[in-house]
Amino acid sequence: MSVDASKGHKEMDYPEHLRTYSAFIQFTKVSIILLVILLSAMAFFLVR
């Protein structure tokens, strides 16, 4: 992913911003997967 920083603020740290955004997206994906697993396990074990 590339960002055109030519029109941005000079003090903005774009590489750090992109690393933070990527980490947030990765955390969100992992959280959703874990929640799906948890809800599936609850449906399987608690609704029998």
N, C-alpha and C positions, 0 to 999 in steps of 0.2 A: 504494500500500500504506500503510495507516495502522496505527498502533500505539497502544494505550491505555496511556499511560505513567503513569496516575494511581496504579497500585499498584507502580510500579517505584522503584528507588533514585533519590534526588534528584540524585545526581552523574552518573548515566548519561546519556551523550550519544546519545540515540536517533536523531537525524538522521544523525549520523556513522556509527553502527552500521548503519543502513539503506543508506547509500552504500557502505560497505565490503562488505556482503553482496551488494548489486547488482553491484558490480565483480567479486566472486568468482564469481557465477553467470555473468556475461558472459564472464569468462576461461575458465570451465569449458566453456561452449557452444562458444566459438571453438576451444579445444583439442581437443574431441571432433571437430569438423568437420575440422580440420587432420589429425588422426590417421586419420580415415576416408579422406581424400584420399590421404594417404601410403600407407596400406595398400592402397588400390585401385591406385595407381601401381606399388607393388611387385609386386602380383599380376599386373598387366598386363605389366610390363617384365621381370620376373625368372622368370616361370613359362612363358615361351614356348618 
